[in-house]
């Protein structure tokens, strides 16, 4: 590959324009604390803030079923006493409280239209709620996983050992 080839679309380039460069911008207005929480989840997953927001919105279409299933499976594995101890440390960030700031988001093709068509809420509210839920479940899963790694943890006997 020629080192002078760029990812932007020009008549001479070997690659089409990168979707993030051509996607329509959306200004997401959320509390700074929620933005920072999204960035932390993204950092742990080696993803960008923009990618994390897009995944949160996509996950919302299935009511975060996969995240909830993973959280519940880990909680079952640990047992209710330990799981409750871990889960009670987390509180969902209210996407309508706190100092709000606007951030440019670029969604994959069609996602913005899908949000508009599938939500009775405004896009801002739907996306902010999706992000708040995504962060909440992701933080819980991360904490439960860490607790499972604890060498001193005693798993309930009713749980199948691996």
Backbone torsions as a table, in degrees:
resi	resn	phi	psi	omega
1	UNK	NA	138.7	-179.8
2	UNK	-72.8	131.7	-177.0
3	UNK	-69.3	-16.3	178.9
4	UNK	-86.8	-3.2	178.9
5	UNK	-72.7	130.7	179.5
6	UNK	-108.3	169.3	179.0
7	UNK	-88.5	-4.8	177.4
8	UNK	-84.5	152.3	-174.6
9	UNK	-83.9	119.9	171.7
10	UNK	-137.1	162.3	-179.3
11	UNK	-58.3	-25.7	-177.0
12	UNK	-95.4	-6.7	-173.3
13	UNK	-81.3	155.4	-179.8
14	UNK	-87.0	-11.6	-175.6
15	UNK	-122.3	146.8	173.1
16	UNK	-71.4	167.4	178.4
17	UNK	-60.0	138.9	176.5
18	UNK	-63.3	133.9	-177.3
19	UNK	-53.9	-36.0	-178.2
20	UNK	-66.6	-21.2	179.8
21	UNK	-86.8	-25.3	-176.6
22	UNK	-105.7	-13.6	-178.0
23	UNK	-66.2	149.9	179.5
24	UNK	-69.6	138.1	179.3
25	UNK	-81.4	147.3	174.0
26	UNK	-132.7	130.5	178.2
27	UNK	-89.6	112.5	179.5
28	UNK	-95.0	120.6	179.7
29	UNK	-106.0	107.4	-178.1
30	UNK	-136.1	160.3	175.9
31	UNK	-61.4	145.1	-179.6
32	UNK	-58.3	-37.1	-179.8
33	UNK	-62.4	-36.0	177.4
34	UNK	-70.3	-41.1	177.6
35	UNK	-59.2	-45.5	-180.0
36	UNK	-63.6	-37.8	178.1
37	UNK	-67.0	-40.2	176.5
38	UNK	-62.5	-43.7	178.8
39	UNK	-60.9	-38.1	179.2
40	UNK	-66.6	-44.2	176.7
41	UNK	-61.8	-44.3	179.8
42	UNK	-60.6	-43.4	-179.9
43	UNK	-61.0	-43.3	179.7
44	UNK	-65.3	-27.7	-178.5
45	UNK	-98.5	3.8	-179.7
46	UNK	59.0	43.0	178.8
47	UNK	-126.2	167.5	176.8
48	UNK	-85.1	162.4	174.9
49	UNK	-56.7	-46.1	-178.7
50	UNK	-60.1	-45.2	179.4
51	UNK	-63.0	-39.0	-178.9
52	UNK	-65.9	-40.7	177.8
53	UNK	-64.1	-44.4	179.1
54	UNK	-60.9	-43.0	178.6
55	UNK	-64.6	-37.7	178.1
56	UNK	-61.9	-42.6	-179.9
57	UNK	-67.6	-44.0	178.8
58	UNK	-61.8	-42.8	179.5
59	UNK	-64.1	-33.3	179.7
60	UNK	-61.9	-30.9	179.8
61	UNK	-61.1	-26.7	177.0
62	UNK	-106.6	21.0	179.2
63	UNK	59.1	33.4	178.8
64	UNK	55.7	31.5	-176.3
65	UNK	-53.0	-44.7	-177.1
66	UNK	-66.4	-42.0	179.4
67	UNK	-65.1	-44.0	-178.9
68	UNK	-65.1	-40.1	177.8
69	UNK	-62.7	-43.6	179.1
70	UNK	-64.5	-45.2	178.9
71	UNK	-59.0	-47.2	-178.4
72	UNK	-65.9	-36.8	177.9
73	UNK	-64.7	-43.6	178.4
74	UNK	-66.1	-40.1	178.8
75	UNK	-63.0	-41.6	177.2
76	UNK	-62.9	-41.9	179.9
77	UNK	-60.6	-39.0	-178.5
78	UNK	-81.4	-23.1	-175.0
79	UNK	93.9	153.4	-171.5
80	UNK	-64.3	-38.3	-178.1
81	UNK	-63.0	-49.7	-179.3
82	UNK	-68.4	-43.4	-179.1
83	UNK	-61.5	-43.8	179.0
84	UNK	-61.6	-41.3	178.4
85	UNK	-58.7	-41.7	-179.5
86	UNK	-72.8	-49.1	-173.3
87	UNK	-68.7	-28.6	-178.8
88	UNK	-69.7	-11.8	178.3
89	UNK	-76.9	-10.5	-173.6
90	UNK	-112.4	142.8	176.8
91	UNK	-132.4	137.4	179.1
92	UNK	-66.2	133.5	176.7
93	UNK	-74.6	129.7	178.2
94	UNK	-78.5	116.1	-176.2
95	UNK	-72.7	-0.4	179.9
96	UNK	-114.5	8.6	179.5
97	UNK	-119.8	147.0	176.1
98	UNK	101.3	176.9	180.0
99	UNK	-69.7	122.0	-174.8
100	UNK	-99.1	143.5	176.3
101	UNK	-138.9	151.8	178.9
102	UNK	-94.3	140.0	179.6
103	UNK	-134.3	135.0	177.5
104	UNK	-76.7	128.7	177.6
105	UNK	-122.0	142.9	174.0
106	UNK	-120.2	121.6	-178.0
107	UNK	-97.3	152.1	172.5
108	UNK	-58.8	155.3	-177.7
109	UNK	-53.0	130.5	175.9
110	UNK	89.2	-18.8	-174.8
111	UNK	-67.5	-41.8	179.8
112	UNK	-60.2	-44.8	179.0
113	UNK	-64.1	-36.6	179.2
114	UNK	-65.9	-38.9	177.5
115	UNK	-63.6	-46.0	179.6
116	UNK	-58.4	-42.3	-175.4
117	UNK	-76.0	-26.0	-170.9
118	UNK	-102.4	-5.6	-175.2
119	UNK	-120.4	138.5	175.1
120	UNK	-79.4	-20.6	177.8
121	UNK	-77.8	167.5	171.7
122	UNK	-67.3	160.6	178.5
123	UNK	-58.3	-41.8	-178.7
124	UNK	-57.6	-48.2	-178.3
125	UNK	-67.7	-43.6	-179.6
126	UNK	-60.7	-44.9	-177.9
127	UNK	-71.1	-41.9	178.6
128	UNK	-61.9	-41.8	177.5
129	UNK	-66.4	-40.0	176.9
130	UNK	-59.9	-42.5	179.7
131	UNK	-66.8	-42.5	179.9
132	UNK	-62.4	-43.6	177.5
133	UNK	-64.3	-44.9	-178.8
134	UNK	-57.4	-47.0	-179.7
135	UNK	-64.2	-46.1	-178.5
136	UNK	-57.2	-51.8	-179.6
137	UNK	-67.5	-39.1	-179.8
138	UNK	-64.4	-40.7	177.7
139	UNK	-64.5	-41.9	178.6
140	UNK	-62.8	-45.1	-179.7
141	UNK	-61.6	-45.5	179.5
142	UNK	-59.1	-44.2	179.7
143	UNK	-67.1	-40.4	177.7
144	UNK	-64.9	-40.7	177.5
145	UNK	-61.7	-43.5	178.5
146	UNK	-61.7	-40.7	179.5
147	UNK	-65.8	-36.2	177.2
148	UNK	-64.7	-28.3	-179.6
149	UNK	-78.2	-12.8	-178.4
150	UNK	-62.6	119.9	-177.5
151	UNK	-66.3	-18.9	-178.8
152	UNK	-91.0	-2.0	-177.5
153	UNK	-68.9	136.9	176.4
154	UNK	-107.0	107.2	-179.4
155	UNK	-74.5	145.6	177.8
156	UNK	-57.9	143.7	-177.1
157	UNK	-67.6	-23.3	-179.0
158	UNK	-73.0	-14.0	-178.8
159	UNK	-85.7	135.4	178.8
160	UNK	-66.6	129.2	179.9
161	UNK	-85.3	149.2	180.0
162	UNK	-100.7	NA	NA
